[in-house]
Amino acid sequence: MRYGIALGRMHPTMFTEAAVAADELGFESLWFPEHLVLPVEMTGSPFAGAEHPPVPPTTPVFDVFAYLGFLAGRTRRIRLGTHVYNLGLRHPFVSARAIQTVDVVSGGRLEVGIGAGWLEAEWTSAGLDFASRGARLDEALDVCRRLWTEQTIEHHGRFFDFGPVMFEPKPLQSPHPPVIIGGESPAALRRAARHDGWIGLSHTPASVRQPMDTLSELRQAQGRADAPFSVTVGGPVTEDADVDAFTAAGVDRLIVSPWARTRDVLDRLTEFARRFID
């Protein structure tokens, strides 16, 4: 099992110390939350059945790739992930360049968690159509992948239209940093099956089995059953049996936050590493 830490579960003043500590303690990855803007009036939630947004509009928000670039310079081996980046809200030139830059300066340590977005007011504030967000994301992601892998590309699509361009340098990871799709909806799982992995929300070994079964069926139908694919979820780990159960369910990486208060982050990370990380 690989273990990541959830930076979004602590106060931002601890981001750097926690990242450095996690790197030294042997955690495999860290995961940075992302929003472009938080409107004052917002509804909905990424959690099924929930009616209220999980964050208030006063929540501190940072440019995710600028911050990951900074953390790349403070760490040596830990992988740097987005959980999740709303790529559809940006032009793919902007996203592709930011992702390429962090991958290069980090020495190839970037994991790109991407979602279609759940916060309609955020899309409205950006002047974009929330109803077409999935199609816009798919097109933007296709453009990004081509920029990262092809010498010259041009594109004439529904949302983006441009003549021949070149994009250098390419990302350090080949063919590009892993693209891991976030979300729990049927559309999100279909999208994840087409890419390099799936990143879910908080799960138990029992609750993760349904999306895992769906992903297996989708990848089989697409002829991708043997292609590399990673599964990442948040989940509680208090004993070895928890790890065994998540592993048996097909989870490759757990994002953990074994602290209750920000002031306890470093102590709890140390205790967790001593218990679960070789």
N, C-alpha and C positions, 0 to 999 in steps of 0.2 A: 504494500500500500504506500502511495505517495501522500504526503501531508502538505497542505497549503494553509496559510493563515488569512483571515478576513480583516483587512485594514478598516473596512467600513463599520466594524463592530467596536471601534475605539475612537477616542478623541484625536483629531488630526495632529495635536501636539506630540503624539506618540508615534506617528508614522515612521519617522526615520529610525528612532531607537528600536522599535519593534522589528523593522526590516533588517537592521544590522544584527540584532540578536537572533532572529529566525535564521539568517544566513549562517551564523556561527554555530547554531545549535543543530543544523542539519535538516531543517524544513526544506521541502522541495520547491515551494513556490509561495508567492504572496499575491493577493488579489485585491484590486483597486476598484471601487464603485465609480459610476459615471452618470452624470446628467449634464446637459448643456445649460439648462436653466430650470428653476423651479418656480412656476407661476404661483401667485398668492392663492388663487382659486383653482383647486384641482380635485378630481374625484378618481375613483378606481384604485386598483391594487394589482400587483403582479401575482398575488397569492389567490388561488381559486377560492371563491366563496367570501372573500373579504371585500368590504364595501369602502374602506377608507385607505388613503395612501399611507404607506408605512413610514414616510418621512415628512416632517414639516417643511414649509418653504424657507425657513431660516437655517436649514442644514448647510454647513460649509461645503462648497463644491469647488473642485479644482480641475484644471486641464489635465486629463488623465495621462497623456503621453509626455507632457512636460514634467509631471511629477515622477513618472516611471523612469524618464531619462535621468533625473536627479538621483533617484534611488539606485539606478544602475551604477552610478559613479561611487556610491557608498557601499556597495556589496560586491561579492566576488562570484558566487555560483548560483544563488537562488534564482529561480525563474520568476518573471514578472508578468502578471496577468491582469486582464480587464474583465470585470464581472458586473455588468457587461457594457460594452461600448455601443452607443446608438449610432451606428454608421450611416443609417438612412437619413439622418438629420444634416449630414454634411455632403459637400461635393466629393466624389471619390478621389479627386486629385489631392484634396486636403488630407483625407484619411490615409491614403496610400503613402503619402510622403511622411506623415507622422509615424506610421507603423514601421516603415523602412528605416527611418532615422533611429528609433529606439532599438530596433533589432541590431543595427550596425554598432551603435555605441555601447550596447550591453554585451556584445560578443555573441549574439545569437541566442538570447535568453527570453525572448518575448513569446507569450501565449495570448492570442487575440480572441477573447470572448466577445461575441457580437450578438445583439438582440434587435428585434424589430421595434421594441418600445411598447410600453403599456400606458404611458401618461399622455392622454390626448391633448391636454392643455399645453404641454410642452411643444407639440407639433404645431398647434394653432398659433402659439406665440412666435414660432419660427416662420410662419406663413406657408406651412406645408400641409398637405392633405393627409389626415390620419388614416382614412379608409384605405388609401393605396400604399401604406407604409411597407407592407410585405413585398409588393412588386418593386417598389423603389429600392428597398434593401437588396433584393436579389440582383437587380441591375447594377447597383453601385458596387456590390461585392464582385460581380463578374468583371467589371472594369478594373477594380483593384488587382485581382488575380492576374489579369492580362498585363497590367503595368509592371507587376513584380516579376513576370516570367518571359515576356516577349520583348524583342528589340524595338519594334515600332508598332504602334497600334492606332487605329482610328475606330470610332464608335458612333453609330447613329441609332439611338434607341428612343424609348418612350420618354425618359426623364433626362437623359444626357446625350449630347450631340457634339462631336468634335472631330476635326480632321486629324491627320497623322501627327503623333507626338512620340517623343522618346522619354524614357524615365530611367535615370541612373543616379547612384549605383543601385543594383538590385539588393534585396534583403540578404543578410548573411546566411540565414537558414534556407535550405533548398528543398522544394521550389520556392517556399515562402514560409513565414511563421505559421504554426498551426492555427487554423480557423475553427474555433469551437463555438457552436451555436447555443445560445441560452434561450430558455423559455419552456413552458410546460404545455402549451396548446398543441393541437394536432398539426397546425401549420409550422410551428417551431420544430416539432419532432421530424416532420418531413424535410425541413430545411437542414436540420442537423444530420440526418442520414446521408445527405449529399456531400457533406464536408468532413472535417477531420475529427469531430467529436461533439459531445453534448455536455453542457454545463447546466445543472438544475439548481433548484432552490434548496431549502432545508428538507431533508428526507430521513426516513428510517429504512432499515434493510427491507421491511415489508412494503413501504409505500413506493420504493424505487422500482419494484419489480414490474409494475404495469408499464411505465414509460420504457423500461428496458426491453420488455417483450415487444412493444410497438416498434422501437428502434431496430430490433433484430429482424422483425418482419419486413420493415421498409428497406433495410439494407440488403436483405436477401432478394427482395423483388427488384432492386436496382442493380443487382449483380455486384454489390460491394461488400459482401459478407466477409471477404478475406482481406479487405483493404484496412490499413492502420486506422484505428478509431479509439478515442479515449472517452471515458465517462467520469465526470467530475460533479460531485454534489456536496452540499453542506450537510453535516450530520453530527450527532453527539457520539463521543467516544469516551467511555469511562473505564472499560476493561477490554481485555484481549478478545473476548467473545464478540464484542461489537465490531471489531475490525474483521474478524473471521466472517461475520454475517454480511457485512458490506462487500467483502471480497467475493463471497459465494454468490451475491446478487449481481456481480459483474462490474462493480465500481472500481476504478483504477486510482482515483484521487479523492481524498476527503479534505474539504475546506473546514478548518476547525477554529473555534474561538473559545478556548477553555478558561476564559476569565469572565467575571461578573462585573468588574469595574475597571476603568482604564488604568488606575493606579496599580492594579494587580497584574497587568499584562506581562511584564517581564518575568515575574516569579512563576506565573502559571505556564508560560511558554517553556521555561526551564524544566518545570515538573513534568510537563507533557513529553518533552523530548527525552528525558531520562526514562520515562515509562514505555514509550512507544517507538522511539527512533533509535536505531542501532548506531 
